[in-house]
């Protein structure tokens, strides 16, 4: 995204730019997203200016807007080790500086909805830019033996 365009990707992976001044979509130089069916919940990375999405296998991915190569957010290995088979079901903004992720767990056959609050920090590692995720808090937010499944459609934070 820049000051004059909003970028979008269709279901086939083709990239488009919407011109806010001309109110029309244009294809972006024939660029295509790879593996678009495994990229969900896209947003602009809080504090790092990168595109962020959830991938498969409990991974959060990032890339700069002008780059088509997705990279994995580092620093989430501990969470992935504590929750084998972790599959993020929703990634969303939590606050100005933080992201929220949700996933299901089934200890002893009881369905649990877990939540983690993350901050993202971009930094140079030599000549390579990388994004690290810091886990600020995580824990179960729903636990019930009567549920067999759930579909989390939307999540947001509310300040009272």
Protein Blocks (a to p, Z undefined) as FASTA:
>chain_A
ZZkbccdddfkopacdddfklopacdeehiacehklmcghiacdehklpacdddehhiac
dddfkbcbdcddehilmmmmmmghiacfbdcdfblmbccddddddeehiacddddddddd
dddehjaccdddddfbgcdfbdcfkbgbdcdfbdcdddZZ
